[in-house]
Amino acid sequence: MSVARQVVVEADGGSRGNPGPAGYGAVVIDPATGEPLAEAAEYIGVATNNVAEYRGLIAGLTAAKALFPDAGEALRVHVRMDSKLVVEQMSGRWKIKHPDMKPLAARAAAILPPSSVTYEWIPRAQNKHADRLANEAMDAGRDGRQWEASASTAALDAPSARTPGTPSPVQGPAGDQAAGAARARAALAAARGAAAPAADALFSLAEEPVEAPLPEETAESGGEPTDAHPAPQQSAGTPQTGWGAAPDLGAPATLVLLRHGETALTPEKRFSGSGGTDPELSAVGRGQAERAAGHFAALGTVQEIVSSPLRRCRETAAAVAARLGLDVRIDESLRETDFGAWEGLTFGEVRERYGDDLTAWLASPDTAPTGGGESFAEVAERVAAARDRLVARYAGRTVLLVTHVTPIKTFVRLALGAPPEALFRMELSAASISTVAYYADGNASVRLLNDTSHLR
């Protein structure tokens, strides 16, 4: 008869942005002494909090199994996590509705016999060790490297005594901890490098994007955002307007709005719409397009590319498409405003030549520029129509729209329900990125505005 082996697994995961740069941490603990037997952490690229937490659980269970490979069903693992979602779903008390979570839960459940694993929710303050590991992994990813066990100081932040609820001490010898930890690291490395089944597509963010979780998938321990991995764009557990009693809405259509790179007119701040000379990208603009392409290639989240018909956008879109191996579809509705007689002029030159017309244009979205250009009201009408078509066509997918200042500001303004004058209160740099997600119930979520971090 096999000697019973009991260990505690503490796991955590986080995303700085939800979705955003993400990582997980897990530690296997001897319940008799409180000593860590094995640690695991990894930066996993862009993902949601929920995905990172499940990845932490999978890593912890894998490490526990590797410590005692011959224990079989005699191994007992008590999992402690501060994710109410994961604990309740893996315990079978909550239904797993989100399609991205189902394969992760199935993978975790297959590591050990279900009868061998128990789950307990704990407050974040009692999960410091795993939380610290997850943050170390995210910090490493931010610096362009992977987490290394030899550099970890997470154990220094671990509680000196485990709280009640841990299993009874291990019966029989705990085994060679150093050798066991080595086996755990080898098993985790093998798991990361193994040929992936269908569910593993979620672990390769360059192949399949992971969308933002639904409201019922993010509510954890009272809905408080995590202080260890803050989300500057959207805090985990904080629902969007209109989500309170929403059913399962499915993954949103996510429109990633990329402004084209610079042209010769951009640094001079000249009106450059759809009725002018249709300039090409400058050398600076081509460099910006290449950096944007590298950024999207690293994220691996874009599934489709749609561009304005104007040359500067087509050139920017082509740079991204070449890196991602995607085709570019042209949508006439994404073109810039026609600025009429103002094309090619600076704001000061327009004020000098067409002062009254400029004043009227600034005062009313229904006023067109001099010479038969487009009013902002007309632009908003065609952008709204394009939005509706795109959201319907790309439901549940992430599409990159390469377009211009006015269309991007209009997408954002409409998503926020802001008045037309809000167009004059947004900064939008060349080759900047903004993001809006659209849900099946009609709600929109502005996730990003004028991000230029990829250009630095």
Backbone hydrogen bonds, N-H to C=O, Kabsch-Sander energy under -0.5 kcal/mol:
donor,donor_aa,acceptor,acceptor_aa,energy
5,R,74,A,-2.0
7,V,76,R,-2.3
8,V,29,I,-2.4
9,V,78,H,-2.4
10,E,8,V,-0.5
10,E,27,V,-2.5
11,A,80,R,-1.3
12,D,25,G,-2.5
14,G,23,G,-2.5
16,R,21,P,-2.6
17,G,15,S,-1.6
20,G,47,A,-2.2
22,A,45,G,-2.8
23,G,14,G,-2.0
24,Y,42,E,-1.9
25,G,12,D,-2.7
26,A,40,A,-2.7
27,V,10,E,-2.5
28,V,38,A,-2.9
29,I,8,V,-3.4
30,D,35,E,-2.9
34,G,30,D,-3.2
37,L,28,V,-3.9
38,A,28,V,-1.3
40,A,26,A,-2.6
42,E,24,Y,-1.6
44,I,22,A,-2.3
45,G,22,A,-0.6
47,A,20,G,-2.4
52,A,48,T,-2.2
53,E,49,N,-2.5
54,Y,50,N,-2.3
55,R,51,V,-2.4
56,G,52,A,-2.0
57,L,53,E,-2.2
58,I,54,Y,-2.6
59,A,55,R,-2.3
60,G,56,G,-2.5
61,L,57,L,-2.6
62,T,58,I,-2.3
63,A,59,A,-2.4
64,A,60,G,-2.3
65,K,61,L,-2.3
66,A,62,T,-2.1
67,L,63,A,-1.6
68,F,64,A,-1.1
71,A,68,F,-1.5
74,A,71,A,-2.0
75,L,72,G,-1.5
76,R,5,R,-3.6
77,V,116,S,-3.1
78,H,7,V,-2.4
79,V,77,V,-0.6
79,V,118,T,-3.3
80,R,9,V,-3.0
81,M,120,E,-2.0
82,D,11,A,-0.5
84,K,82,D,-0.9
87,V,83,S,-2.2
88,E,84,K,-2.6
89,Q,85,L,-2.5
90,M,86,V,-2.8
91,S,87,V,-1.5
92,G,89,Q,-1.0
93,R,88,E,-1.9
94,W,88,E,-1.5
97,K,95,K,-0.9
101,M,98,H,-1.3
102,K,98,H,-1.2
104,L,100,D,-0.5
105,A,101,M,-2.6
106,A,102,K,-2.3
107,R,103,P,-2.1
108,A,104,L,-2.3
109,A,105,A,-2.5
110,A,106,A,-1.3
111,I,107,R,-0.5
111,I,108,A,-1.1
112,L,108,A,-0.5
116,S,113,P,-2.5
117,V,114,P,-1.2
118,T,77,V,-2.3
120,E,79,V,-2.1
122,I,81,M,-2.1
126,Q,123,P,-1.7
127,N,124,R,-2.1
131,D,127,N,-2.2
132,R,128,K,-2.8
133,L,129,H,-2.0
134,A,130,A,-2.5
135,N,131,D,-2.1
136,E,132,R,-2.4
137,A,133,L,-2.3
138,M,134,A,-2.2
139,D,135,N,-2.6
140,A,136,E,-2.4
141,G,137,A,-2.3
142,R,138,M,-2.2
143,D,139,D,-1.4
144,G,141,G,-1.5
145,R,140,A,-2.6
151,A,148,E,-1.2
152,S,149,A,-1.3
156,L,153,T,-1.3
157,D,154,A,-1.7
158,A,155,A,-1.1
166,T,163,T,-0.8
171,Q,4,A,-0.7
172,G,170,V,-0.6
177,Q,175,G,-0.9
180,G,176,D,-2.9
181,A,177,Q,-2.8
182,A,178,A,-1.9
183,R,179,A,-2.4
184,A,180,G,-2.4
185,R,181,A,-2.4
186,A,182,A,-2.4
187,A,183,R,-2.5
188,L,184,A,-2.3
189,A,185,R,-2.4
190,A,186,A,-2.4
191,A,187,A,-2.3
192,R,188,L,-2.0
193,G,189,A,-1.7
194,A,190,A,-1.2
200,D,197,P,-1.3
201,A,198,A,-1.7
202,L,199,A,-1.5
203,F,200,D,-1.7
204,S,200,D,-0.5
204,S,201,A,-0.9
205,L,203,F,-0.7
207,E,204,S,-2.3
208,E,204,S,-1.7
211,E,209,P,-0.6
217,E,214,L,-1.4
218,T,214,L,-0.6
218,T,215,P,-1.6
219,A,215,P,-1.0
220,E,218,T,-0.6
223,G,220,E,-2.4
224,E,220,E,-0.7
224,E,221,S,-0.7
238,T,235,S,-1.9
243,W,240,Q,-2.0
246,A,243,W,-2.0
249,L,247,P,-0.7
253,A,438,Y,-2.5
254,T,252,P,-0.7
254,T,397,R,-2.8
255,L,253,A,-0.6
255,L,436,V,-3.0
256,V,254,T,-0.7
256,V,399,V,-2.7
257,L,255,L,-0.7
257,L,434,S,-3.7
258,L,256,V,-0.7
258,L,401,L,-2.8
259,R,257,L,-0.6
259,R,432,S,-2.3
260,H,403,T,-1.7
264,A,280,E,-0.5
266,T,263,T,-0.7
269,K,266,T,-2.1
270,R,265,L,-1.6
271,F,345,L,-3.1
274,S,337,T,-1.4
282,S,262,E,-2.2
286,R,282,S,-2.5
287,G,283,A,-1.8
288,Q,284,V,-2.3
289,A,285,G,-2.4
290,E,286,R,-2.0
291,R,287,G,-2.1
292,A,288,Q,-2.4
293,A,289,A,-2.3
294,G,290,E,-2.3
295,H,291,R,-2.1
296,F,292,A,-2.4
297,A,293,A,-2.2
298,A,294,G,-2.0
299,L,295,H,-1.9
300,G,296,F,-2.6
303,Q,398,T,-2.7
304,E,398,T,-1.1
305,I,327,D,-0.6
306,V,400,L,-3.0
307,S,329,R,-2.8
308,S,402,V,-2.3
312,R,279,P,-0.5
313,C,310,L,-0.9
314,R,310,L,-2.3
315,E,311,R,-2.6
316,T,312,R,-1.5
317,A,313,C,-3.2
318,A,314,R,-2.1
319,A,315,E,-1.6
320,V,316,T,-1.6
321,A,317,A,-3.0
322,A,318,A,-2.2
323,R,319,A,-1.2
324,L,320,V,-2.0
325,G,321,A,-1.9
326,L,321,A,-1.5
329,R,305,I,-2.3
331,D,307,S,-2.7
334,L,331,D,-1.9
335,R,332,E,-1.6
339,F,337,T,-0.8
341,A,370,T,-3.3
342,W,339,F,-2.3
343,E,340,G,-1.4
344,G,271,F,-3.5
345,L,342,W,-2.3
347,F,269,K,-0.6
350,V,346,T,-2.2
351,R,347,F,-2.5
352,E,348,G,-2.0
353,R,349,E,-2.2
354,Y,350,V,-3.6
358,L,354,Y,-2.6
359,T,355,G,-2.3
360,A,356,D,-2.2
361,W,357,D,-2.3
362,L,358,L,-2.4
363,A,359,T,-1.2
364,S,360,A,-1.4
367,T,364,S,-1.3
372,G,369,P,-0.9
373,G,369,P,-1.1
374,E,338,D,-3.0
377,A,365,P,-2.8
379,V,375,S,-2.0
380,A,376,F,-2.6
381,E,377,A,-1.7
382,R,378,E,-1.8
383,V,379,V,-2.5
384,A,380,A,-2.5
385,A,381,E,-1.7
386,A,382,R,-2.2
387,R,383,V,-2.9
388,D,384,A,-2.3
389,R,385,A,-2.0
390,L,386,A,-2.8
391,V,387,R,-2.9
392,A,388,D,-1.8
393,R,389,R,-2.4
394,Y,390,L,-2.8
395,A,392,A,-0.7
397,R,394,Y,-2.4
399,V,254,T,-2.7
399,V,397,R,-0.5
400,L,304,E,-3.0
401,L,256,V,-3.2
401,L,399,V,-0.6
402,V,306,V,-2.7
402,V,400,L,-0.6
403,T,258,L,-2.2
403,T,401,L,-0.8
408,I,404,H,-2.1
409,K,405,V,-2.7
410,T,406,T,-2.2
411,F,407,P,-2.6
412,V,408,I,-2.2
413,R,409,K,-3.0
414,L,410,T,-2.7
415,A,411,F,-2.0
416,L,412,V,-2.0
417,G,413,R,-1.1
418,A,413,R,-2.3
422,A,419,P,-2.1
423,L,420,P,-2.1
424,F,421,E,-1.4
425,R,422,A,-1.7
426,M,423,L,-0.7
431,A,260,H,-1.9
432,S,429,S,-1.7
433,I,451,D,-2.0
434,S,257,L,-2.1
435,T,448,L,-2.0
436,V,255,L,-2.2
437,A,445,S,-2.6
438,Y,253,A,-2.6
439,Y,443,N,-2.9
442,G,439,Y,-2.0
445,S,437,A,-2.7
447,R,435,T,-2.3
447,R,445,S,-0.7
448,L,435,T,-1.5
451,D,433,I,-2.9
452,T,450,N,-0.5
455,L,452,T,-1.8
456,R,453,S,-1.1
